[in-house]
Amino acid sequence: MKIEDISNHTEDHDHDHLSSNEQTPLRPDAFALSDQEKIESIKKDVHHILETLGMDMTDDSLKGTPNRVAKMFVNEIFGGIRPQMKPSASTFENKYKYNEMLVEKNIVVYSTCEHHLLPIVGRAHVAYISNGNVVGLSKMNRIVDFYAKRPQVQERLNIQIVRELQQVLNTQDVACVIDAKHLCVNSRGIKDIESSTVTGEFGGRFKDIQVKREFLDYIKMDTKF
């Protein structure tokens, strides 16, 4: 699907890509254990999985794998679950009175599909129209990265990015389009290595067809250096 078609496109989703809640589904006791306690618990589970598969866990190449995977889960690819990792996003007064759309495009997305725990890799394109405040450009990247680093559904990721920036900027005029490859599609099941998934969330003035079209036209522009 072409990016420019998203404004008029309604996709039929299979069960694997339906999400009933824009909030990440966490248990009330999600933070009862410390990060180190979580690592120790996950390490045992990973060891058990590999041993169950028939792997020789005394082999030099494998014996450190449970610890590496546990640390990666807690500190890296699922680090966005931890509230303390949420980036601060200070805003500044729009003193130069820039009242047009600001677009940060081609933000790298590394996430993990919550249905098969396989990677989601792609690009996010984020835009807003100032309501008197602006936010540092790198903070937009950091917000995308924070919400991507958790078990995710791409539609939910879109919504979480937009909701966070709406709150930070005190405006509804925020939009996000994500184009990503899902390895649960590319590397297993149908094994279609060419397909990607495009999703969009449009708030405030971005729901207007002309404003949405302008945003999508910006995304299509080549970036030259």
Backbone torsions as a table, in degrees:
resi	resn	phi	psi	omega
1	MET	NA	135.6	179.6
2	LYS	-80.1	145.5	178.6
3	ILE	-55.1	-40.7	-173.9
4	GLU	-68.0	-13.9	-178.8
5	ASP	-87.6	-6.4	-170.1
6	ILE	-67.4	-26.8	-177.0
7	SER	-65.4	-24.3	-178.0
8	ASN	-118.3	12.5	-171.5
9	HIS	-103.3	132.2	171.3
10	THR	-121.6	116.6	-173.8
11	GLU	-97.6	138.6	172.4
12	ASP	-82.0	118.1	-177.4
13	HIS	-96.6	143.1	171.0
14	ASP	-82.9	176.2	-175.4
15	HIS	-59.1	-32.7	-175.0
16	ASP	-64.5	-18.2	-175.2
17	HIS	-118.3	18.2	173.7
18	LEU	-89.8	137.3	177.8
19	SER	-133.4	125.3	-173.1
20	SER	-91.2	-7.4	-173.8
21	ASN	-145.1	135.7	179.7
22	GLU	-78.4	-9.4	176.1
23	GLN	-92.3	141.6	175.6
24	THR	-61.5	128.2	-175.3
25	PRO	-73.5	94.8	178.9
26	LEU	-110.8	144.2	174.4
27	ARG	-72.1	156.1	177.8
28	PRO	-59.2	-29.4	-178.9
29	ASP	-99.0	27.6	-175.1
30	ALA	-58.3	-25.8	-175.5
31	PHE	-116.6	23.6	178.1
32	ALA	-68.8	-32.9	178.3
33	LEU	-93.4	147.0	173.3
34	SER	-72.6	164.9	178.0
35	ASP	-58.0	-41.1	-179.3
36	GLN	-67.2	-37.1	177.1
37	GLU	-65.9	-37.8	176.6
38	LYS	-64.2	-42.0	179.3
39	ILE	-60.5	-45.3	-178.9
40	GLU	-63.2	-39.6	-179.9
41	SER	-69.3	-46.3	-179.3
42	ILE	-63.6	-37.2	179.9
43	LYS	-57.4	-43.3	178.6
44	LYS	-64.9	-40.3	-179.4
45	ASP	-65.5	-43.5	179.5
46	VAL	-64.2	-41.4	177.2
47	HIS	-58.4	-43.7	-179.1
48	HIS	-65.4	-41.3	179.0
49	ILE	-61.2	-49.0	-177.8
50	LEU	-66.0	-39.2	178.6
51	GLU	-65.1	-40.5	178.9
52	THR	-63.0	-34.8	177.9
53	LEU	-71.2	-11.4	177.6
54	GLY	103.2	9.1	-178.4
55	MET	-76.8	146.0	177.3
56	ASP	-84.7	100.9	-174.1
57	MET	-78.5	1.9	173.0
58	THR	-91.9	-8.7	179.6
59	ASP	-65.9	140.3	-177.3
60	ASP	-56.5	-33.6	-177.3
61	SER	-74.8	-22.7	-173.0
62	LEU	-107.9	-24.2	-169.5
63	LYS	-65.7	-23.0	177.4
64	GLY	-93.6	-3.8	-175.5
65	THR	-63.4	-45.9	-179.7
66	PRO	-55.7	-41.6	180.0
67	ASN	-68.6	-40.7	179.7
68	ARG	-63.8	-43.7	-178.8
69	VAL	-66.0	-43.2	-178.8
70	ALA	-61.6	-44.8	178.8
71	LYS	-65.7	-38.2	178.6
72	MET	-63.7	-44.2	179.7
73	PHE	-59.4	-50.9	-172.6
74	VAL	-75.3	-44.7	-171.3
75	ASN	-93.7	-21.6	-172.5
76	GLU	-119.1	-85.8	-166.2
77	ILE	-68.9	-20.4	174.8
78	PHE	-116.2	21.1	-178.8
79	GLY	-64.4	-21.4	-179.8
80	GLY	-71.3	-8.0	174.3
81	ILE	-71.2	-31.1	-173.7
82	ARG	-77.0	121.3	-178.1
83	PRO	-57.9	-32.8	-177.6
84	GLN	-68.0	-13.3	179.0
85	MET	-88.7	-5.8	-179.8
86	LYS	-63.9	127.2	-176.6
87	PRO	-71.9	140.2	171.4
88	SER	-73.0	141.7	-175.9
89	ALA	-132.9	78.2	178.9
90	SER	-68.3	142.9	177.9
91	THR	-108.5	162.0	-179.4
92	PHE	-130.3	150.3	177.7
93	GLU	-65.7	136.2	179.5
94	ASN	-78.3	70.4	-173.9
95	LYS	-67.5	-25.6	-179.0
96	TYR	-88.0	5.9	172.0
97	LYS	55.6	39.8	175.3
98	TYR	-78.2	111.2	-173.4
99	ASN	-108.9	9.6	179.4
100	GLU	-95.1	177.9	179.9
101	MET	-70.0	138.0	171.4
102	LEU	-111.7	126.7	-176.1
103	VAL	-121.4	125.5	170.6
104	GLU	-108.9	108.3	-174.0
105	LYS	-112.3	166.2	178.5
106	ASN	60.1	37.0	172.8
107	ILE	-75.3	124.1	-176.3
108	VAL	-67.4	132.3	177.2
109	VAL	-113.4	120.6	168.9
110	TYR	-120.5	111.5	179.9
111	SER	-135.7	-175.0	-177.4
112	THR	-135.8	124.2	178.3
113	CYS	-65.2	127.0	-175.7
114	GLU	-75.7	-8.6	-178.7
115	HIS	-87.6	-32.0	-179.5
116	HIS	-129.4	0.0	-177.4
117	LEU	55.4	41.3	174.2
118	LEU	-113.6	156.9	-172.5
119	PRO	-66.2	148.0	165.3
120	ILE	-115.2	122.9	-176.2
121	VAL	-129.6	127.4	-180.0
122	GLY	-174.0	-151.1	-177.4
123	ARG	-134.0	142.3	174.1
124	ALA	-113.2	143.4	176.7
125	HIS	-123.1	118.3	-172.2
126	VAL	-120.9	140.5	-179.6
127	ALA	-143.9	153.9	171.9
128	TYR	-150.3	161.0	173.7
129	ILE	-116.9	121.5	-172.6
130	SER	-61.9	140.0	174.0
131	ASN	-111.7	27.6	-178.2
132	GLY	116.7	-15.8	179.5
133	ASN	-125.7	153.3	173.1
134	VAL	-129.6	160.4	179.7
135	VAL	-124.7	148.5	178.8
136	GLY	-57.6	140.0	-175.5
137	LEU	-58.1	-42.3	-177.0
138	SER	-64.6	-25.0	179.7
139	LYS	-66.9	-30.5	177.4
140	MET	-65.8	-42.3	176.4
141	ASN	-61.6	-42.6	-177.1
142	ARG	-67.5	-35.5	177.1
143	ILE	-65.1	-43.7	176.3
144	VAL	-59.0	-46.5	-177.5
145	ASP	-64.3	-40.0	-178.9
146	PHE	-61.6	-48.5	-178.1
147	TYR	-75.9	-21.4	176.5
148	ALA	-74.2	-28.6	-174.4
149	LYS	-85.3	65.7	175.8
150	ARG	-166.1	161.0	172.3
151	PRO	-56.5	126.5	-167.9
152	GLN	-135.0	161.3	164.0
153	VAL	-119.5	133.9	-171.3
154	GLN	-59.3	-38.9	179.1
155	GLU	-61.0	-42.0	179.4
156	ARG	-65.4	-40.0	178.9
157	LEU	-58.2	-45.4	175.4
158	ASN	-52.6	-51.1	-175.5
159	ILE	-64.5	-43.8	-177.6
160	GLN	-63.8	-39.1	177.9
161	ILE	-63.5	-46.8	-178.5
162	VAL	-65.4	-45.2	-178.6
163	ARG	-62.0	-40.5	-179.8
164	GLU	-63.8	-45.9	-179.4
165	LEU	-69.5	-33.0	175.3
166	GLN	-61.4	-40.5	179.7
167	GLN	-70.0	-44.8	-178.3
168	VAL	-62.6	-43.4	-174.0
169	LEU	-92.2	-5.9	-178.8
170	ASN	55.2	47.3	176.1
171	THR	-151.8	149.1	175.1
172	GLN	-84.7	-9.6	-171.5
173	ASP	-83.2	69.6	-178.9
174	VAL	-133.5	143.6	178.9
175	ALA	-141.4	153.6	176.8
176	CYS	-148.5	129.9	172.2
177	VAL	-118.4	134.1	177.4
178	ILE	-122.3	132.9	174.6
179	ASP	-122.0	113.4	-171.8
180	ALA	-143.7	152.6	172.4
181	LYS	-95.9	137.4	178.7
182	HIS	-109.9	117.7	-178.5
183	LEU	-69.1	-14.9	173.3
184	CYS	-68.6	-21.5	173.8
185	VAL	-95.6	-40.9	-173.1
186	ASN	-77.2	-31.9	-172.0
187	SER	-113.7	-6.7	179.3
188	ARG	-143.4	177.1	178.5
189	GLY	60.1	-117.4	-178.4
190	ILE	-70.0	-23.4	178.7
191	LYS	54.8	47.5	177.6
192	ASP	-93.3	100.1	-173.7
193	ILE	-78.9	-10.3	-176.8
194	GLU	-92.8	-25.4	-171.6
195	SER	-77.0	150.3	172.1
196	SER	-135.9	164.4	-178.4
197	THR	-113.2	128.8	179.3
198	VAL	-114.2	126.2	177.7
199	THR	-132.3	153.9	179.6
200	GLY	-142.0	148.7	172.8
201	GLU	-132.3	124.5	-174.0
202	PHE	-125.3	123.8	-179.2
203	GLY	-115.7	154.2	174.4
204	GLY	56.9	-127.4	-176.5
205	ARG	-65.4	-18.5	179.7
206	PHE	-71.0	-11.8	174.2
207	LYS	-75.4	-19.2	175.5
208	ASP	-68.1	132.7	-172.2
209	ILE	-61.3	-34.6	-179.2
210	GLN	-71.6	-41.6	178.7
211	VAL	-67.1	-42.1	177.4
212	LYS	-60.8	-42.1	179.7
213	ARG	-63.4	-40.4	178.2
214	GLU	-61.0	-44.3	178.2
215	PHE	-59.7	-48.3	-178.9
216	LEU	-65.4	-31.6	176.4
217	ASP	-67.9	-37.9	176.3
218	TYR	-61.5	-40.9	-179.9
219	ILE	-60.0	-36.0	-176.8
220	LYS	-75.3	-15.4	-177.6
221	MET	-64.2	137.4	173.6
222	ASP	-73.2	139.0	175.7
223	THR	-97.8	118.4	-176.7
224	LYS	-111.2	142.0	175.3
225	PHE	-124.1	NA	NA
